[in-house]
Amino acid sequence: MQYFKRLLKKIFKYIQPVGRFIGRFLSPLSLLLVYFFIVIPTGIFLKVLNKDPLNIKISKKKNTYWISRKEEPNFEEQF
């Protein structure tokens, strides 16, 4: 049993830097690809269609940005 423990420690000693090296570059690269191929095209698509899903456009015509609700909330059935 001790033999396997020593063998695995030696293997781990050499594999760990390789894993850290791959992780250091693969994680930012995958996030960069998601940003360029999903986030940016979605933003361009929404601008072309003139959509504002978050309602963040400022309008001079509005007196308030308060959203009125039609029904009263039921606090006893929250979950």
N, C-alpha and C positions, 0 to 999 in steps of 0.2 A: 504494500500500500504506500509506503514511504517513497518507493521508486517512482510511482505514478505521480505522486505529489511533487517531487522534485522535477520530473519531466514536464509536467504541466506548468510549473513556475517558469522554467526556461522558455517554453513555447510562448507563454504569456508575455514574458519580458521582451521578446522580439516582435510579437504581433501588436502589442499595445501602441507603440509609436506609429505603426502603419495605420492603425484604426484612427488614431488622433489626427494624423495627417489627412486622411480621407475625409474625416468629419469636419475638419477645419475648412475645407474647400467645398465639399459637397452641400453642406447646409446653406451657406450663402448663395451658392449657385442655383440651388433649387428654388429658393425664395426669389431670386432675381428673375428666374424664368417665369414663375407664377405672376410676378408683378408685371413683366413685359407682355405676357401672352394672355392674361386674364384681367388684371386691374385696369391697365391703360386702354385696351380695346373697349372695355365696358364703359369707361368714362367718355371715350370718343363717341361711342354709339349713343349714349344718353344725351350728349351735347348736340349731336346731329338731329336727334328726334325732339330736342328741346324739352326733355323730361327733367323733373326735379323731385326724385323720390323722397328726399329728406325735407322738402319744403324749406329750403334755406335761402331762397331768393328774397331780397328785401323789396317790398312794394310800398310806394309812397301813398297809395290809395287806402291801405288798411290802417285802421286805428289801433288794432291790437292783433297779436298773433296767438291769442288764447284760443284753444280748441274747446268748444262747448260740447259736452256730452249729453245725450238724450235721456239716458237712464241713470238712475242712482246706483252707485256701487254697493254690492252686498258684501260686507266685511266678514260675515260669518261663513261664507263659502269661498274663501280665497284659494284654497288648495284642493 
